[in-house]
């Protein structure tokens, strides 16, 4: 954005200088200097020159770093905005998918969990693994 402003200011400065040169060629260069008056075009050219200088100074605040359009400068480094992460060189929204309870697996959109159940057979206790399924949250 700053570079665009700088380019626009340079273009305006060039246009103002061209108009001023044409008027001086037509009216004679000595008229303004003899009369002591400053023409309106010279005031405009001066204002544009000050604007260009201000744009150049403002453009130097990022230590010359140019970030991609989807990045911002934080602490002197180009990073993705909050809530985004860089994926294959492009900032994208962080997408959180469906989640299962801790330790359970998500397979094809279904959560699979396992628990151990005690089963009594006479006087013997047997631990039997039981698998259960549920939809992710």
Secondary structure by P-SEA (a helix, b strand, c coil): caaaaaaaaaaaaaaaaaaaaaaaaaaccccccccccccaaaaaaaaaaaaaaaaaaaaacccccccccccccccccccccccccccccccccccccccccccccccccbbbbbbbbbbbcccbbbbbbbbbbbbcc
